């Protein structure tokens, strides 16, 4: 499938599901907004998969894609053999790891190659969320184009992408240039210790939940962020609302009315 056809399949988030998911978070027995970015990640996920009922919002099947060029073949082989730190971290959150070697000779070919690779893996693994890591230099235009094509395909399949590092953020910027709506499918994993990492995320309008000072963007931070998405979903599913708990008179400290009138817990995610 050509990239233009893939772009044509990208639909916006289901804002009604986002709203209803946030209303449930607000009704839980806790201060409004107190789970901050966990709420933001969970409600965005609800909008992407178009489900908001707690019994329907399941923990996602996770896959990490580590992209590279020919120059990174040695490091890629270590990832392939499970000998890289990201392999251990992925295992801890139940994520499968795939190493993707970009062989395209041009940017146009790379876009198509990246989209095909993601289509193949998404079909094979039936994944619900993808993390993108990159072993290539952040200035490798061909690898970036391949990642951008993969991100467009993920959005067309309604699979969110968690970004890791400068290279993946730059690729996300390229994907947005081709289809602005793809930005709704991005989540930031962490602020890496790479030069310009925070600035790249700011360009995308994303605020990362983690700052781990990891010096690379191979996927470590994005994988750890997957555990935060699980944590947000667990709170969403397992905590009770006042109504579910049979509490009809909310105590003042947790009153929705009080919180909405300016509680210190109200945060911008």
C-alpha positions in Angstrom: 0.0 0.0 0.0 1.4 3.4 -1.0 1.9 6.0 1.7 -0.9 8.2 0.3 -3.4 5.4 0.9 -2.1 4.9 4.4 -2.5 8.6 5.2 -6.0 8.5 3.9 -6.9 5.8 6.5 -5.8 8.0 9.5 -8.8 9.1 11.6 -8.9 11.5 14.5 -9.1 10.4 18.1 -12.6 9.6 19.4 -12.9 12.7 21.5 -16.1 11.4 23.1 -14.2 8.4 24.5 -11.4 10.8 25.7 -14.0 12.9 27.5 -15.9 10.0 29.1 -12.6 8.4 30.2 -11.6 11.7 31.9 -15.0 11.9 33.6 -14.4 8.5 35.1 -10.9 9.6 36.4 -12.5 12.7 37.8 -15.2 10.6 39.6 -12.7 8.2 41.3 -12.2 8.5 45.0 -9.1 10.7 44.8 -8.3 14.4 44.2 -9.1 15.4 40.7 -6.1 15.4 38.4 -3.9 13.7 41.0 -2.7 11.0 38.7 -1.5 13.7 36.2 0.2 12.2 33.2 -1.1 8.7 33.9 -4.6 10.1 33.3 -3.4 11.8 30.1 -1.8 8.7 28.7 -4.8 6.5 29.6 -7.5 8.9 28.2 -5.5 9.3 25.0 -5.2 5.5 24.7 -9.0 5.3 25.2 -9.5 7.8 22.4 -7.3 5.9 20.1 -8.8 2.4 20.6 -12.3 4.0 21.0 -13.2 2.3 24.2 -13.7 3.9 27.6 -15.7 1.4 29.8 -13.4 0.0 32.5 -14.3 -3.6 31.6 -13.3 -3.0 28.0 -10.1 -1.1 28.6 -7.6 -3.9 28.6 -3.8 -3.8 29.2 -2.2 -3.4 25.8 0.0 -5.9 24.0 3.3 -4.2 23.7 6.0 -4.2 21.1 9.3 -2.3 20.9 10.7 -1.5 17.4 14.5 -0.7 17.4 15.3 0.9 14.1 18.8 1.1 12.6 20.8 1.4 9.4 23.6 -0.7 8.0 26.1 1.3 10.1 24.6 0.0 13.3 24.5 -3.7 12.3 26.8 -4.7 15.2 24.7 -3.1 17.9 21.5 -4.3 16.2 22.8 -7.9 16.4 23.2 -7.5 20.1 19.6 -6.4 20.4 18.5 -9.2 18.2 20.3 -11.7 20.5 18.8 -10.1 23.6 22.1 -8.7 24.8 21.2 -5.0 25.1 19.8 -3.3 28.2 16.6 -2.5 26.3 15.9 -6.3 26.0 15.9 -6.7 29.8 13.7 -3.7 30.3 11.3 -4.8 27.6 11.0 -8.2 29.2 10.1 -6.6 32.5 7.0 -5.0 31.0 6.1 -7.9 28.7 7.1 -6.2 25.5 8.4 -8.1 22.5 11.4 -6.6 20.7 12.0 -6.4 17.0 15.1 -5.0 15.4 14.4 -3.3 12.0 17.2 -2.8 9.6 16.4 -0.1 7.0 17.8 -0.9 3.6 16.1 1.7 1.4 18.2 3.8 -0.9 16.0 6.9 -1.0 13.7 8.8 1.3 10.6 7.7 -0.7 11.6 4.1 -0.5 12.3 4.4 3.2 8.8 5.7 3.9 7.3 2.7 2.1 9.7 0.3 3.7 8.9 1.6 7.2 5.2 1.4 6.7 5.5 -2.1 5.3 7.6 -3.3 8.3 5.1 -1.9 10.8 2.2 -3.4 8.9 3.9 -6.8 9.0 4.7 -6.7 12.7 1.3 -5.3 13.7 -0.4 -8.2 11.9 1.9 -10.8 13.3 2.0 -9.6 16.9 -1.5 -8.1 17.1 0.1 -5.3 19.2 -1.9 -2.5 20.9 1.0 -0.1 21.5 4.4 0.4 19.9 7.5 1.9 21.3 10.0 3.3 18.8 13.7 3.3 19.6 16.6 4.1 17.2 20.2 3.0 17.1 21.0 5.3 14.1 22.4 8.8 14.4 19.7 11.4 14.8 20.7 12.9 11.5 20.3 9.7 9.5 17.5 10.9 7.1 16.8 7.5 5.6 16.2 5.8 8.9 14.1 8.8 10.1 12.0 8.5 6.9 11.4 4.8 7.5 10.3 5.5 11.1 8.0 8.3 9.9 6.4 5.8 7.4 6.0 3.3 10.3 4.4 5.9 12.5 1.9 6.8 9.7 1.1 3.1 9.4 0.6 2.7 13.1 -1.8 5.7 13.2 -3.8 4.2 10.3 -4.0 1.0 12.3 -5.0 3.0 15.4 -1.9 1.9 17.4 -0.3 4.5 19.6 3.4 5.2 19.3 5.6 5.9 22.4 8.7 7.9 21.3 12.2 7.5 22.6 15.0 10.0 22.0 15.9 12.7 19.5 15.8 10.5 16.3 12.3 9.2 17.0 11.0 12.7 17.8 12.5 14.0 14.6 10.9 11.2 12.7 7.5 12.1 14.3 8.0 15.6 13.1 8.4 14.3 9.5 5.3 12.2 9.9 3.3 15.2 11.0 4.5 17.2 8.0 2.9 14.5 5.8 -0.3 14.0 7.9 -0.9 16.5 10.8 -3.5 14.2 12.4 -0.8 11.6 13.2 0.4 13.7 16.1 -2.6 12.5 18.1 -1.2 9.0 18.2 2.1 10.0 19.8 3.1 9.8 23.4 6.5 10.8 24.8 8.4 8.2 26.7 11.1 10.2 28.4 13.5 13.1 28.0 16.7 11.5 27.1 20.1 13.0 27.9 20.8 13.7 24.2 21.4 17.2 23.1 18.1 18.8 22.0 15.9 16.1 23.3 13.5 18.4 25.2 13.4 20.9 22.3 12.4 18.1 19.9 9.5 17.1 22.2 8.4 20.7 22.6 8.1 21.0 18.8 5.7 18.1 18.9 3.7 19.6 21.8 4.6 16.6 24.0 5.5 16.5 27.7 7.4 13.4 28.7 6.4 11.6 32.0 10.0 10.6 32.7 13.5 12.2 32.9 15.9 9.3 33.3 19.1 11.0 31.9 19.6 8.0 29.6 22.1 9.1 27.0 20.6 7.3 24.0 17.3 6.8 22.3 17.4 3.1 21.8 14.1 2.5 23.4 14.8 2.2 27.1 12.7 5.1 28.2 9.8 4.3 25.9 9.6 0.8 27.3 9.6 2.0 30.9 6.8 4.5 29.9 4.8 1.5 28.8 4.6 0.5 32.4 3.2 3.9 33.2 0.4 3.3 30.7 -0.4 0.0 32.4 -0.4 1.8 35.8 -2.9 4.4 34.5 -5.2 1.7 33.2 -4.9 -0.3 36.5 -6.1 2.8 38.4 -8.8 3.4 35.9 -10.1 -0.2 36.1 -9.5 -1.0 39.8 -10.3 2.2 41.7 -13.9 3.0 42.5 -15.9 6.1 41.9 -17.9 7.6 44.7 -21.1 6.1 43.1 -19.5 2.6 42.8 -18.5 2.7 46.4 -22.0 3.7 47.5 -20.7 7.1 48.8 -23.3 9.7 48.0 -21.9 12.6 50.1 -18.4 13.2 49.1 -16.0 14.3 51.9 -14.8 17.9 51.3 -11.2 16.9 50.7 -12.2 14.8 47.7 -15.2 16.8 46.6 -15.4 17.1 42.8 -17.0 20.5 43.2 -14.2 21.7 45.5 -11.5 20.3 43.2 -13.0 21.9 40.1 -13.0 25.3 41.8 -9.2 25.4 42.0 -7.6 22.7 44.0 -3.8 22.5 44.1 -4.2 19.0 42.6 -5.5 20.4 39.3 -2.6 20.0 36.9 -1.8 20.6 33.3 -0.7 17.3 31.9 
